[in-house]
Structures are given as C-alpha cells and as structure tokens.
Amino acid sequence: MTASLIYIHGFLSSPLSTKAQQLGEFVAARYPSIDYIVPGLSNNPGEACQQVDRLVQDCLRQRAGPLGLVGSSLGGFLATVMAERYDLSAVLINPAVEPHNFAEHFIGAHRNPYTAVDFSLTMGDIDALRNMGVVPHASRYWVLVQEADEVLDYRLALDFYRGSKMTVEAGGDHSFQGFDRHLEAVVNFLQLV
C-alpha cells in the first residue's frame, strides 16, 4: 500500500513555497515510499478547489494506501473542505478561516510572485469561497499557528478548530517560521507510515 500526501499551497503561492519544498525534501529522504504530491493550483479559488477535489478523488480511486493533507493559509481552508468531504485527516498551517470574510480587499488585479501569472479576483470568487463553508470535525485536524501572523488572526483558527490538536507558537509570521521542526510529526499525525 502506497501512502499519499497532498500539500495544498495558499493564495499567491505555489509548489515552490518554502514549506512545500521542506516537506517534499523530508519525505523524499525519510519516507520515499510516500507519494508526495504538490499541485500547482489556479489563482482562482473556485478552480483551485476543483483541482484539489479531482486530485483527491484520483488518489482515493487509484491508491490503496492512506491519504493525508497538508494545507497552508487558503490551502488550509481547501484542505478542510476536502477532509470533511472525503473523511480525511489534515495538518493546517496558519489556515484561513472563512476566507470570504477577509478576501474582499483582494478583489482586483494581482501577479503571483512565484509564477508571474497575472490574474484578477472578482466578487464571484469571494462568493465561491462563501459557498464552500464547512464545519470541521475536530479530531481530523492538527492546527499549527504562529501568533505574529501578519496576514491572518491566529485566534480565528483557534476558535474555528476548537478541540483539534493545536500548536500555538509565539512570534513567527504567516509563512510559519521553523516549520521544518514539525515534519516528522506531520507524517506521524497523518498516519502515513
């Protein structure tokens, strides 16, 4: 049985993010039997959700082993949607909680700094996020937050995922400084080995 691990990057990010790279290098070195998958997601949140959904379905259909999710920021929200939809476990790093409530100030033109792709975020994209709303089952999640996250209020995640395993670190930032200290624990929490 081959285990699979999907890393879901956040808004204005890519598979080249530091956390995605750190986790991929760790898995390749320590657990080469785990199929590590990091899709390059659309900058459109609705399309990104559809991409992740198809990928999860493919993994569940084609592989007999366990499947775990890791999501960062908006990817944490998408991981929550998938975990609830498909009864999976997920590790969430500074996750976005109800992103439609803060995403309106992102409406307009953007350039993804990793991919140099220009795109626009519309009110329709915000509505798509609103329509993805979920109620998390606490036992599925390990939530890692840093109190000095300059993008998201970490307290929202503590409240939203109440009852889940939590790691709250002083300082840090939205990128979650020192994520590499948690890599072994991530694989263990997701029961991939």
C-alpha positions in Angstrom: 0.0 0.0 0.0 1.4 3.3 -1.0 0.5 6.3 1.2 -0.1 9.7 -0.5 0.5 13.1 0.9 -1.0 16.2 -0.8 0.4 19.6 0.0 -2.1 22.4 -0.8 -0.5 25.8 -1.1 -2.2 29.1 -0.3 -3.3 32.2 -2.3 -0.4 33.9 -4.2 1.8 30.8 -3.6 2.9 27.8 -5.5 4.6 24.4 -5.2 7.9 26.4 -4.8 6.9 27.7 -1.4 9.5 27.0 1.3 7.1 24.8 3.3 6.2 22.7 0.3 9.8 22.3 -0.6 10.9 21.4 3.0 8.1 18.8 3.3 8.9 17.3 -0.1 12.7 17.0 0.7 11.9 15.5 4.1 9.5 12.9 2.6 11.9 12.0 -0.2 14.8 11.5 2.2 13.0 9.7 5.1 9.9 8.1 3.5 10.5 7.6 -0.2 7.5 5.2 -0.4 5.1 8.1 0.3 3.8 9.6 -2.9 4.2 13.4 -2.3 2.0 15.5 -4.5 2.1 19.3 -4.7 -0.2 20.6 -7.4 0.3 24.0 -8.9 -3.2 25.4 -8.2 -5.1 28.0 -10.1 -5.1 31.5 -8.7 -8.9 31.4 -8.8 -10.1 29.9 -5.5 -13.1 28.1 -7.1 -10.9 26.5 -9.7 -8.3 25.6 -7.2 -10.9 23.8 -5.1 -12.0 21.8 -8.2 -8.4 20.9 -8.9 -7.8 19.6 -5.4 -11.1 17.8 -5.4 -10.2 15.9 -8.6 -6.7 15.1 -7.3 -8.1 13.7 -4.0 -10.7 11.6 -5.9 -7.9 10.3 -8.2 -5.7 9.4 -5.1 -8.6 7.6 -3.4 -9.6 5.7 -6.6 -6.1 4.7 -7.7 -4.2 4.1 -4.5 -5.0 1.6 -1.7 -2.9 3.3 1.0 -3.7 6.2 3.4 -4.1 9.8 2.1 -3.2 12.8 4.2 -3.5 16.5 3.5 -1.3 19.5 4.5 -2.6 22.9 3.7 -1.2 26.4 4.3 -3.3 29.6 4.6 -6.0 29.4 1.9 -4.7 25.9 1.2 -5.6 25.1 4.9 -9.2 26.1 4.1 -9.2 23.9 1.0 -7.7 21.1 3.0 -10.6 21.4 5.5 -13.1 21.3 2.7 -11.5 18.1 1.3 -11.0 16.5 4.8 -14.7 16.9 5.5 -15.9 15.9 2.1 -13.7 12.7 2.0 -13.2 11.8 5.7 -9.5 12.6 5.7 -7.0 14.0 8.2 -5.2 17.2 7.6 -2.4 19.3 9.1 -3.2 23.0 8.7 -0.6 25.7 8.8 -1.8 29.3 9.7 -5.1 28.3 8.0 -7.5 30.8 6.5 -10.9 30.5 8.4 -14.0 31.6 6.4 -11.8 33.4 3.9 -14.7 35.1 2.2 -14.9 37.3 5.3 -11.5 38.9 4.6 -10.9 38.3 0.9 -12.9 41.3 -0.4 -9.8 43.5 0.0 -8.1 41.2 -2.5 -10.6 42.0 -5.3 -8.8 43.3 -8.3 -5.6 42.6 -10.3 -2.7 40.5 -8.9 0.5 38.9 -10.0 1.5 35.6 -8.4 5.1 36.2 -7.2 6.1 32.6 -7.7 4.6 32.0 -11.2 4.5 35.6 -12.6 0.9 34.9 -13.7 -1.4 37.9 -13.8 -5.0 37.4 -12.8 -8.0 39.1 -11.3 -10.0 38.2 -8.2 -13.7 39.0 -8.5 -16.7 39.2 -6.2 -17.8 35.9 -7.8 -14.6 34.3 -6.5 -15.4 35.6 -3.0 -18.9 34.1 -3.4 -17.4 30.7 -4.4 -15.4 30.7 -1.2 -18.5 31.6 0.8 -20.3 28.6 -0.8 -17.6 26.2 0.3 -18.3 26.8 4.0 -17.6 23.8 6.2 -18.0 22.7 9.9 -14.8 20.9 10.9 -14.8 17.7 12.9 -12.0 18.4 15.5 -10.4 15.0 15.5 -9.4 15.3 11.8 -7.0 18.2 12.3 -3.7 19.4 13.7 -3.6 23.1 13.5 -0.3 25.0 13.7 -0.4 28.8 14.1 2.1 31.5 15.0 0.8 34.4 17.0 2.6 37.1 14.9 1.0 36.0 11.7 0.8 39.3 9.9 -1.9 38.2 7.4 -4.4 36.2 9.4 -5.6 36.5 13.0 -4.5 33.2 14.6 -7.2 33.4 17.2 -9.9 32.7 14.5 -8.3 29.4 13.8 -8.1 28.5 17.5 -11.8 29.2 17.8 -12.9 27.5 14.5 -10.9 24.3 15.1 -11.6 24.2 18.8 -11.0 20.7 20.1 -8.4 19.9 17.4 -4.8 19.2 18.2 -3.2 22.7 18.4 0.3 24.0 18.2 0.5 27.8 19.1 3.9 29.4 18.8 4.8 32.9 20.0 6.3 35.1 17.3 6.7 33.8 13.8 4.8 35.1 10.8 2.4 33.9 8.1 5.0 31.7 6.5 5.2 29.8 9.8 8.9 30.1 10.7 10.6 26.9 11.7 8.0 24.6 10.0 10.9 22.1 9.4 10.9 21.3 13.2 7.5 19.6 12.7 8.0 17.5 9.6 8.3 14.1 11.3 5.2 14.9 13.5 3.2 15.8 10.4 3.8 12.4 8.8 3.0 10.7 12.1 -0.2 12.7 12.7 -1.5 11.8 9.2 -0.6 8.1 9.9 1.2 7.7 6.6 3.8 5.3 7.9 
